[in-house]
Amino acid sequence: MELLNKSVLITGAGGFIGLHVVRLFSENNWEITAVVHKNIPDELKTLNNVKIIQADITDKHVLSQITQQPDVVVHVAGLASDIGSDALFKKINFETVKTFSRLAKIKFIYISSTDVYGIKDFSGEDEDTLPFADKPINPYPKYKIESEKWIRTNLDKNYYVIIRPADVWGEGDKTLESRVVDFLKSSPFIVHFGKWKGKNRWPLADVESVAKAIYVCANTDDFNGEAINIIDEKFTTIDEFYRDIAKKHFPNKRFRTIMLPFWTGYILGIISTSLSNLLKLRQPIFDPSHYAIYHVSSNLDFSCEKMKKVLEYYLTKESCFKKILPDIG
């Protein structure tokens, strides 16, 4: 049986992933503290058992607004971008982990990324065989790696779970899909760079799978101390991904495909990233950025076997919660 009166604090609760996570915990009668930075979604205000705190997670006074220690902390908030200064990523994506990781009574769930493995060709390797990237080419994976290392060094393995989503998509996505839409608006072509010619895997992760994995890990100790990749079982190529979005948003527009060598995209990426950083933008001035060119030109094919085990827990709820968190009080 599930325990009653469980409490969770969720950072980034106003964002794409965070809102889905809040929704799932609310449906299962958890007491929720939702930390939102700026815009509070209307839906968030209507969900049951939700207390909203509007705060900057980098503000040293944010903890003073949290009046009760939660049983579980789910740290979703962070800066996810191709561009930006090292100092900004360190402040948002690393220092806040130290702040929120010790706040939970029972468990800390950290949302990392499959980008910690680096952006290169993979062929089904799993969490236990893939090492971290030696030299991350962007501050985003750099501080995801540093955060994971800090967690494993400073927290008991029974206290944390690390969730590593690939490229998250689904209802309410205003980042991944909209970026492709913006590109297709101004281009009559679907462009592929490098040797794969659009046949490389685009590592999609359904936001519902991310939320369910987080929920399961909050309710059972079976995955404590582990890192779990979240990536759809379906193999989707980058060409299929672009064409699905094109068909959805531009049903009457026909897109030709062109293939270009990797070095042409690399030059464009360097220009885009340099200008974007110079102008201190939060998103690239145009695509591809330096980081994005590696993404769209690599076969990012990770194993999802561990995720399948987690989702089996969710589907068979009775067995899922036999090994439940210890009673509170």
JOJOZI-V22908 format. One record per run of one state. SS is the DSSP state (a for helix, b for strand, c for the rest). FROM is the first residue (numbers start at 1). TO is the last residue. If there is no record, write none. Layout:
ss:from:to
SS:FROM:TO
SS:FROM:TO
//
This chain:
ss:from:to
c:1:6
b:7:11
c:12:15
a:16:27
c:28:30
b:31:36
c:37:41
a:42:46
c:47:49
b:50:54
c:55:61
a:62:65
c:66:71
b:72:75
c:76:85
a:86:101
c:102:106
b:107:111
c:112:113
a:114:117
c:118:124
b:125:125
c:126:138
a:139:154
c:155:159
b:160:165
c:166:166
b:167:169
c:170:175
a:176:185
c:186:188
b:189:193
c:194:200
b:201:201
c:202:203
b:204:206
a:207:219
b:220:220
c:221:226
b:227:230
c:231:236
b:237:237
a:238:249
c:250:255
b:256:260
c:261:261
a:262:278
c:279:289
a:290:296
c:297:301
b:302:302
c:303:304
a:305:315
c:316:316
a:317:320
c:321:323
b:324:324
c:325:329
//
